[in-house]
Amino acid sequence: NSFELMRIYVSYILCLLWIFTCSTSFAQSSELDSLKKELKYVKEDSNQVFLLNKIARQFFFLSNHDSSFAYSEKTRKLSEKLLIQNKTSHSLFIALQKGIAMSYNVIGLNYSSMGNYSLALSNLNQSLELSEKINDKKEIAVAYGNIGNVYHEQGRYPEALKIYLITLKIREEIKDKKGIARSYLGIGSIYNYMGNTTEALNYKFKTKKIYEELKDTT
């Protein structure tokens, strides 16, 4: 019956989250140590911008919001400094704009995790705007996806579904299979909360299929 199908779907989602948490918590801490060591030897350029952003993300994954905010701010300030110093290189301009967009994204993730959805959406929309400016479709999809996640957490399910479908379309265009799987997962979750167990299970199986395909290629 529909209740049993919903129970199976929720159990599947919780299982995925548990596996993800257990398999990545240690790796994230180890990755953070490696990134901080690497930072000592990287010169002040776009590579340092992306490294700072990676550190900010790792602190976010470890729920260290203060440090994540601090490194996101370092990312943005260094990007802006380099933009002033280098006004002729178009490729550098694109890279630094991407760095700023990514910093806003991490800030938005932190605010969302802290339950400050207004500031989360403000920063995520800034990330989206900058990503659209440089036509970075992968980051556009990331920003849209995280905006959808905020709507999801707020219980704004129709809005979240609309955003998730936009995100899915972009990820299909750029053939981002991991991103497609994440979009399927989000869409299935929304359908589940909206009581559409048929579509929820449909997207559950789509998600499972892609994860199995990705596993086979690794």
Salt bridges, closest charged atoms under 4 A:
GLU4 OE2 - ARG7 NH2 2.61
GLU44 OE1 - LYS81 NZ 2.97
GLU73 OE2 - ARG76 NH2 2.48
GLU73 OE2 - LYS77 NZ 3.91
GLU80 OE2 - ARG76 NH1 2.95
ASP136 OD2 - LYS98 NZ 2.60
GLU139 OE2 - LYS98 NZ 3.93
GLU159 OE2 - ARG156 NH2 2.81
GLU173 OE1 - LYS137 NZ 3.49
GLU212 OE2 - LYS208 NZ 2.57
GLU213 OE1 - LYS177 NZ 2.68
GLU213 OE2 - LYS209 NZ 2.58
